[in-house]
Amino acid sequence: MTAPTPLAAQGTAAVATTPAFDTVSALLHSRYSCRAFLPAPLPRATIERILAAAQRTASWCNAQPWQLHIASGATLDALRAALQARVAGGPPQPDLPWPREYRGVYQERRRECGLGLYDAVGIARGDRAASALQAAQNFTMFGAPHVAIVTSDEALGPYGAVDCGAYVAHFLLAAHSLGVASIAQAALAAYPDVLREVLGIGADRNVVCAISFGLADAAHPANQFRTTRADPASAVVWKD
C-alpha cells in the first residue's frame, strides 16, 4: 500500500489522494443494499476473510462489543420459518428502541428510498398489499444463503450499539470488496425472541441488527435501483 503524502507537503491548493483512498471511495460509491440473492452458499474461507477485516473496526475503549451468530443451511431455513410465523402472530418487541419518528429531510429520504424500490419492482404507488409483500421479503432474508445476527453486550447500552454500527459498515465494505453482496437489516431485530430461541442468543445480548449476505441475483429488478446521498456539505458545520 502506498503511504499517504502529508497535506503539508502537497501544498494548500492540492487535493489529497492516494491509491488506498481511491479504492475506499470506489467501494463506498459502488456498494448497494442487495434485495435478491442467489441460493449458492459462500465458502467458509470467504466469510472468515470478511470477519477478519471487519474485526479491525475501532470501538469505544477498544471494547469490540459486537458478536455475530451466523445462520446458514437448515438453521437459516428454521429461522426464516420461525420469523414469518412470529410476524403474523404479534407486534414487534425490539431490544433497542426504534426511532420515535422520521421528520423533515429524514422522512423525505426514507420515502425516496421506499418509492425507488417499489418503482424498480413494479409496485404501483398506493398498492399497500404489494408493498407489504415486498416488506415481508425481509424475513426471508431476500433469499440469501447466510445471515449474521449482530448483538452487543446489553450493559454497554447505546455506545455498544454505536460500535456495532461501525462494525456493520466495515463488514459490508469488506464483503463488497470480495464480490459478496449484502444488506443490513433492522427488520429482523424487531423479533429478538425468535432469534434467541432459534440461535441460542443470551439474554445479556442486545440484538442490534442483521446482515444478510451472499452472491447477488444481478438480474433481479430489486437490485437495479440505487439510493442517493446528500451533498457532504449539508452534514457539516464548519467553525474556523
N, C-alpha and C positions, 0 to 999 in steps of 0.2 A: 504494500500500500504506500502511495506517495504521501509524505508528510505535508500538512498544510503550510503554506507560506504565511508568516505572521503579517497581519494587516499593516503594521508599521513599515514593513519592507516593501509593501506593494504600492504605497502612495495613497493619499487620501481620496483620490478620484477613482481608484481601482475597485473592481468588484471581486470580492474573494471567491475563489472557486478552486476545487481540486477534483481529481477523478473520483475520490470517495464521495464528495458532495454530490457530484453529478449522478452517481449510482443511487444514492439515497433518494435524491429528488425524483429520479426516473421511477423508482419503486413506489414512492408516495403518489405520483401522478397517475400511474397505471393500475394500481391496486383498486379493486372494487369488491362490493359485497356480493358473493355468489348465492343465487337463489335457485339453482338447479345443478345437481351433481350427477356424475356417472357413478354406478354402483361399485366399481372395482376398488378394493382396498389398497391403501398405500403400503409399501414395505415398512416394516418397523424401523429400519435404519433411517429412513427419511424422516419419520416422525421424531425420532430421537435427535436428529440434527437440528430440527426446528426448536425442540425443547432446550437443547444446549445453548443455542443462540439467544433465545428469549430469557434464559436464566440470568443473563448479564444485565437485566433491567435494574436500573437504580431504584432504591426504595428508602423509605424513612428509616434512619438509623441502620440501614442495611438489614432490615428485619426479614425481607424476602417472604412476605406472608402468603403468597399465592400457593395453592395446592390444586392439582388437577386430578380429576377422575375421568379417564378416557374410556369411552364405551365404543365397542365395535361388535360386529357379528351378532351372535344370539343375544348378547346383553343389550346391544343397541335396539334390536327388534323388540325386546321386552320393554325397554324404556319408552319406545315410540307408542306401543300399545297402552302402557300404563298412563302416559301423559294424555293421550287422546281420550281415554276413559275419564280421567280426572277433569279435563277441561269441560266435559259435558256434565260433570256432577257437582260443580260448586265454584264459588268465586275465588280469585287469586289470593294467596296469602304469602307474599314475598318476605324474605328476611330483611331486606333493605327497603325503606320507603320509596315509592315511586314519586316522580315529580308531582308537586301539588297541581301545577298547571303549566301548559305551554302558552306563552303570551307574546304578543308583538312579533318580532322577527323570528323568534324560535318557532312559533306556531306556523308562520309563513314557510319556513324551511321544512318543517315536518310535513306540511300539506304538499309542498312541491315534490318531496320525495315520494310520498304515497301516490300522488297522481301520476308521477313519472313511471312508477312501477305498473300501475293499472293500465296506463296507455300502452306500455310495452307488451302486456299480456292480453290486451284486448278487452279489458273490463270497462264498461261504459260508466261515466260519472253518475253517481246516484244509485248504482246497482249494488245494494247492500248485501244481497245474498252472495253474489260473485266475489265481492271484496272480503266477505267473511270466510269464504272457502280459500281464498289466497292467504289470508292471515293464518288460517289453520295449518298451512304448509310449514309454519314454524315448528309445529310439534311432530312433523315427520322429518325434521332436520333437512328439509328440501332434498331428501334422498341421499344425503351424504353418508359415506361409509364409516365415518368417525365423528364423535362429538366429545369435546372436552368440557367438563363442568368445572368452572373456576370458583374456588372458595377462598375465604380469608378467615383467620382466627377472629372470632366474634369479639374478643376483648380489645382488639385494635380499632374497632369502630370505623368511622369514616376514613381514617388515614390508611387502614388496611385495604379498604375498597379502592382508594385512590391509587395505591401501589399496584393493585391488581389491574386497574385500568391501563397503567403504563405497560404492564406485562402483556396484556392482551394486544396492545398496539404493536409491540415488538414481535409477538407471535405471528400476527397477521403479516407483517413485513417479511419476517424470516420465511414463512410459508410461501409467500408470493415470489420471493427470490429463487425458490426451488421449483416454481411452476405449480405450486399447490394452491388451489382456490380455498377461500374460507369466508365465513360470515360470523360476526359477533352477534349474539342473540340475548337480549334481555328477557324475551318472552318465556324462556324455559325457567328462568329464576322466579317466575310467578308461582311455581308449584314445587317449592323445596321439599315438601313432604314426600312427593313421588320420587324425587332424586335421591333422597336419603334412604327410602325403602329399597329401591332397586340397586343403588350403587354403594350403599353402606356408608354414606357420609355422616360423620358425627354431628351431634347437636352443638358442639363447640365451634363449628364452622359456619360462617355466613355464606350462603350461595350468592355470588356476585353476578355471574352471567354464564353463558355457554359460548363455545366456539365450535361450529360445525365445519368440517373440512374434508377435502378430497380433491379429485380431479373435476374440473368444471365441465358441464354439458354446454359446450360453447355455442351450439346451435339453438339452445332454448331461448325463447324471446325474453324471459325474465333476466337473462344475462346480457341483454343488449342495451339497456339504459344505464346512464351514469348520473350520479348526483353532482351538483355544482358546489363550489366553495366561495365564500365571501372574499372580498378583497382583504388581504392581510392587514391593511391599514385600518380596517374597521374594528379590528380586535386589539388595537394598541393605543395607549395614551402615552405620548412622549412628554417627559418632564426634564428639560435641559436647564 
